[in-house]
C-alpha cells in the first residue's frame, strides 16, 4: 500500500497597498466571507486569519491592512504596524498589486519585503479589467526587474480567475507539517468581531467619503438564546456632526445599515438576529493610542 504524501501547513500573508483586493482574495480562497470589503482604503483594519484545509495542505491566509504611505494619525501607524508584524511569522508572502498600475505605495510595500527571507509570490490582481492582455507581459517584466519573485500569478480575485493556480503555488512553498488548526475551522475571528466588522462594512458602503475613516464599531452585548442572537453595537464617531450623518435623515442611514448587517449576520450564523445600534461621539479616538487599544486595536496574534 502506498504511503500518503506528506502534508504541508503554514502561514501565507496577503500583503499590498490599500484597496488592492486582499480581502476579496481571502474571501474567494476560503469560499466564505470572513474579511469585509468596500471600495475605500482602510476598510481592513485588523490582521484576519482565513484557514483553508485541503487533503494535501492547510493554508492559513493572513489578511492584512493596506500599508499606508502617510501615517500621521495613530490609527494609520497601527495599520502599518499590524501589516508589517506578520512578516515575523509567515512562511510565504503573496504580494498583491493591481494590473497595469504601480504606485509609490506599492514601492513602499516592496521595500518592506526587502528583509523577508521567505518566498514572495507576486499576484497581479484585477486582470479582468484589462482588455488587451498583451500589455500584461511587459508590465510583469518591469516588476520582476525590481525583485526576484518565487512565482508570478495574474488573477482576478473578484471573478475567481486563476485563484486556484495561486493556491497551488502557495501550497508548494509551505513547509511540511501537521495542521495548525482544527480541520473544520475557517477563521480565528470571533462572531462578535465579525458582527462589528459587518456593521462597519455596511456603513462604509453607505456613507460619503470622509465619514467611514472616523467611525468604528464596538459590540456591547452578544447574547445567544435558543432561537435568537441579540446583538447590541455602539458606532463611535469623532465629532457631533458625524453622528447626524451616520444616523441620516429620519434615521434612514442607520436603519438601512442595520438591516443589511442583520441579514448578513443571519446568513453567517444561520439563525435569527436581533440587532440594536447606537451612535456615540468619542472625540479623537483614531489619533489616541489608548482609545485604540480600548476599542480592540491591539493584537496581531496568529491564533
Protein Blocks (a to p, Z undefined) as FASTA:
>chain_A
ZZddddddddddddddehilpmmmmmmmnopafbdcdfbehklmcdcddddddfkbccdd
dddddddfblfbfklmmmmmmmmmmmmmpmbdcddddehiacfklmmmmmmmmmpmbdcd
dddehklmpmblmlmmmmmmmmmmmpccfbdcdddfknopoklmmmmmmmmmpccdddfb
dfkbcbfbdfklmmmmmmmmmmmmmpcfklmmmgccddfbdcddfkbccdddddddfbfk
lmmmmnoghhlmmmmmmmmmmmmmmmmnopacdddddddddehklmcfklmmmnopabcc
fZZ
